[in-house]
Amino acid sequence: MRERVASIEDRAGTSRRDFVTCLSALSLVGLARPRAAEANEEEDATTSAKAWLEVVDAGRYDESWDETATAFRDALSREKWEQALVSVRRPLGKCLSRKLKDRKLVDSLPGAPKGPYVVIQFDTVFEGKDAAVETVTPARGSDGRWLVAGYFIR
């Protein structure tokens, strides 16, 4: 994962939006291996994702980094995360609405440590973008908490 981020940062002319897009490779639904849902895992992960998105929506980007999975924090510094969010989220403006579109429990994602993960998609309306899809991918930590391991806006 670090190598992927390093190569992304080294690419000349890469915009911050491209950086966030590449970082979100953890959220590739089509390449994930599905697993049988255990009771409430998807719901618990969705609750955590929504709470995390509220922190991002409030512009508390440094705090949002604190609530990400270890692999995420190891791959991307707090400063790089804040820079990426400032360049991508601020132009979108305030989040006007967010509706759960889909979620899928998987046990692995390409290039990521063993899961489980829940890949969650939201249909989102921002002041500056009428139709966006946000993908948030929480991972369950060894302590049982769901922490965000990937985030992508399309």
ZAMI-886728 format. One record per residue (C-alpha): residue number from 1; residue in one letter; x negated, y, z negated. Coordinates in nm, 2 decimals, decimal comma, always signed. Layout:
BEGIN
<site NUM 'A' <X Y Z>>,
...
***
This chain:
BEGIN
<site 1 'M' <+0,00 +0,00 +0,00>>,
<site 2 'R' <-0,28 +0,24 -0,09>>,
<site 3 'E' <-0,45 +0,17 +0,25>>,
<site 4 'R' <-0,12 +0,25 +0,43>>,
<site 5 'V' <-0,08 +0,58 +0,25>>,
<site 6 'A' <-0,45 +0,67 +0,30>>,
<site 7 'S' <-0,42 +0,60 +0,68>>,
<site 8 'I' <-0,10 +0,81 +0,69>>,
<site 9 'E' <-0,27 +1,10 +0,51>>,
<site 10 'D' <-0,57 +1,08 +0,74>>,
<site 11 'R' <-0,37 +1,10 +1,06>>,
<site 12 'A' <-0,42 +1,44 +1,22>>,
<site 13 'G' <-0,10 +1,64 +1,27>>,
<site 14 'T' <+0,12 +1,42 +1,06>>,
<site 15 'S' <+0,40 +1,62 +0,91>>,
<site 16 'R' <+0,52 +1,58 +0,56>>,
<site 17 'R' <+0,85 +1,44 +0,70>>,
<site 18 'D' <+0,64 +1,17 +0,89>>,
<site 19 'F' <+0,46 +1,10 +0,56>>,
<site 20 'V' <+0,78 +1,04 +0,37>>,
<site 21 'T' <+0,91 +0,83 +0,66>>,
<site 22 'C' <+0,61 +0,61 +0,65>>,
<site 23 'L' <+0,61 +0,59 +0,28>>,
<site 24 'S' <+0,97 +0,46 +0,29>>,
<site 25 'A' <+0,86 +0,15 +0,47>>,
<site 26 'L' <+0,95 -0,03 +0,15>>,
<site 27 'S' <+1,31 +0,03 +0,25>>,
<site 28 'L' <+1,31 -0,17 +0,57>>,
<site 29 'V' <+1,63 -0,37 +0,52>>,
<site 30 'G' <+1,59 -0,58 +0,83>>,
<site 31 'L' <+1,25 -0,72 +0,72>>,
<site 32 'A' <+1,35 -0,79 +0,36>>,
<site 33 'R' <+1,43 -1,14 +0,24>>,
<site 34 'P' <+1,78 -1,15 +0,09>>,
<site 35 'R' <+1,84 -1,33 -0,23>>,
<site 36 'A' <+2,15 -1,45 -0,41>>,
<site 37 'A' <+2,29 -1,17 -0,62>>,
<site 38 'E' <+2,27 -1,22 -0,99>>,
<site 39 'A' <+2,54 -1,06 -1,21>>,
<site 40 'N' <+2,54 -0,69 -1,21>>,
<site 41 'E' <+2,18 -0,65 -1,06>>,
<site 42 'E' <+2,31 -0,45 -0,76>>,
<site 43 'E' <+2,53 -0,23 -0,98>>,
<site 44 'D' <+2,26 -0,17 -1,24>>,
<site 45 'A' <+2,01 -0,07 -0,96>>,
<site 46 'T' <+2,27 +0,16 -0,80>>,
<site 47 'T' <+2,34 +0,33 -1,13>>,
<site 48 'S' <+1,96 +0,39 -1,17>>,
<site 49 'A' <+1,93 +0,52 -0,81>>,
<site 50 'K' <+2,22 +0,76 -0,86>>,
<site 51 'A' <+2,06 +0,90 -1,18>>,
<site 52 'W' <+1,73 +0,94 -1,01>>,
<site 53 'L' <+1,89 +1,12 -0,71>>,
<site 54 'E' <+2,05 +1,36 -0,96>>,
<site 55 'V' <+1,70 +1,45 -1,08>>,
<site 56 'V' <+1,58 +1,50 -0,72>>,
<site 57 'D' <+1,89 +1,70 -0,64>>,
<site 58 'A' <+1,81 +1,93 -0,93>>,
<site 59 'G' <+1,47 +2,00 -0,78>>,
<site 60 'R' <+1,29 +1,83 -1,07>>,
<site 61 'Y' <+1,05 +1,65 -0,84>>,
<site 62 'D' <+0,77 +1,60 -1,10>>,
<site 63 'E' <+1,03 +1,43 -1,32>>,
<site 64 'S' <+1,15 +1,21 -1,03>>,
<site 65 'W' <+0,79 +1,09 -0,98>>,
<site 66 'D' <+0,78 +0,99 -1,35>>,
<site 67 'E' <+1,08 +0,76 -1,29>>,
<site 68 'T' <+0,94 +0,57 -1,00>>,
<site 69 'A' <+0,80 +0,22 -1,00>>,
<site 70 'T' <+0,43 +0,16 -1,07>>,
<site 71 'A' <+0,35 +0,06 -0,71>>,
<site 72 'F' <+0,50 +0,39 -0,59>>,
<site 73 'R' <+0,30 +0,60 -0,84>>,
<site 74 'D' <-0,02 +0,40 -0,75>>,
<site 75 'A' <+0,04 +0,48 -0,38>>,
<site 76 'L' <+0,13 +0,84 -0,40>>,
<site 77 'S' <+0,01 +1,11 -0,65>>,
<site 78 'R' <+0,26 +1,33 -0,82>>,
<site 79 'E' <+0,13 +1,63 -0,62>>,
<site 80 'K' <+0,17 +1,46 -0,29>>,
<site 81 'W' <+0,52 +1,35 -0,39>>,
<site 82 'E' <+0,62 +1,70 -0,48>>,
<site 83 'Q' <+0,47 +1,84 -0,16>>,
<site 84 'A' <+0,66 +1,58 +0,05>>,
<site 85 'L' <+0,99 +1,65 -0,13>>,
<site 86 'V' <+0,95 +2,03 -0,10>>,
<site 87 'S' <+0,89 +2,00 +0,27>>,
<site 88 'V' <+1,18 +1,76 +0,33>>,
<site 89 'R' <+1,45 +1,82 +0,07>>,
<site 90 'R' <+1,44 +2,20 +0,03>>,
<site 91 'P' <+1,53 +2,27 +0,40>>,
<site 92 'L' <+1,83 +2,04 +0,36>>,
<site 93 'G' <+1,98 +2,25 +0,09>>,
<site 94 'K' <+2,21 +2,14 -0,18>>,
<site 95 'C' <+2,36 +1,79 -0,18>>,
<site 96 'L' <+2,73 +1,84 -0,12>>,
<site 97 'S' <+2,84 +1,48 -0,13>>,
<site 98 'R' <+2,70 +1,13 -0,15>>,
<site 99 'K' <+2,89 +0,81 -0,09>>,
<site 100 'L' <+2,76 +0,45 -0,13>>,
<site 101 'K' <+2,73 +0,30 +0,22>>,
<site 102 'D' <+2,56 -0,03 +0,16>>,
<site 103 'R' <+2,34 -0,22 -0,09>>,
<site 104 'K' <+2,15 -0,54 -0,07>>,
<site 105 'L' <+1,95 -0,74 -0,33>>,
<site 106 'V' <+1,62 -0,88 -0,19>>,
<site 107 'D' <+1,33 -1,06 -0,34>>,
<site 108 'S' <+1,06 -0,91 -0,12>>,
<site 109 'L' <+0,98 -0,63 +0,11>>,
<site 110 'P' <+0,69 -0,60 +0,36>>,
<site 111 'G' <+0,37 -0,49 +0,21>>,
<site 112 'A' <+0,52 -0,46 -0,14>>,
<site 113 'P' <+0,47 -0,66 -0,46>>,
<site 114 'K' <+0,72 -0,94 -0,53>>,
<site 115 'G' <+1,07 -0,80 -0,62>>,
<site 116 'P' <+1,35 -0,81 -0,68>>,
<site 117 'Y' <+1,45 -0,49 -0,51>>,
<site 118 'V' <+1,79 -0,34 -0,42>>,
<site 119 'V' <+1,80 -0,15 -0,09>>,
<site 120 'I' <+2,07 +0,11 -0,13>>,
<site 121 'Q' <+2,21 +0,34 +0,14>>,
<site 122 'F' <+2,42 +0,65 +0,08>>,
<site 123 'D' <+2,60 +0,86 +0,34>>,
<site 124 'T' <+2,50 +1,21 +0,23>>,
<site 125 'V' <+2,61 +1,56 +0,33>>,
<site 126 'F' <+2,37 +1,84 +0,26>>,
<site 127 'E' <+2,42 +2,21 +0,32>>,
<site 128 'G' <+2,18 +2,20 +0,61>>,
<site 129 'K' <+2,26 +1,85 +0,74>>,
<site 130 'D' <+2,61 +1,72 +0,79>>,
<site 131 'A' <+2,53 +1,36 +0,83>>,
<site 132 'A' <+2,23 +1,20 +0,66>>,
<site 133 'V' <+2,16 +0,85 +0,53>>,
<site 134 'E' <+1,95 +0,83 +0,22>>,
<site 135 'T' <+1,79 +0,50 +0,14>>,
<site 136 'V' <+1,68 +0,44 -0,21>>,
<site 137 'T' <+1,50 +0,12 -0,31>>,
<site 138 'P' <+1,48 +0,05 -0,68>>,
<site 139 'A' <+1,25 -0,23 -0,81>>,
<site 140 'R' <+1,31 -0,41 -1,13>>,
<site 141 'G' <+1,02 -0,38 -1,36>>,
<site 142 'S' <+0,89 -0,63 -1,61>>,
<site 143 'D' <+1,08 -0,45 -1,88>>,
<site 144 'G' <+1,41 -0,51 -1,68>>,
<site 145 'R' <+1,45 -0,14 -1,59>>,
<site 146 'W' <+1,53 -0,05 -1,22>>,
<site 147 'L' <+1,28 +0,22 -1,10>>,
<site 148 'V' <+1,27 +0,37 -0,75>>,
<site 149 'A' <+1,00 +0,21 -0,53>>,
<site 150 'G' <+1,10 +0,38 -0,20>>,
<site 151 'Y' <+1,31 +0,68 -0,07>>,
<site 152 'F' <+1,39 +0,78 +0,28>>,
<site 153 'I' <+1,62 +1,03 +0,45>>,
<site 154 'R' <+1,74 +0,98 +0,80>>,
***
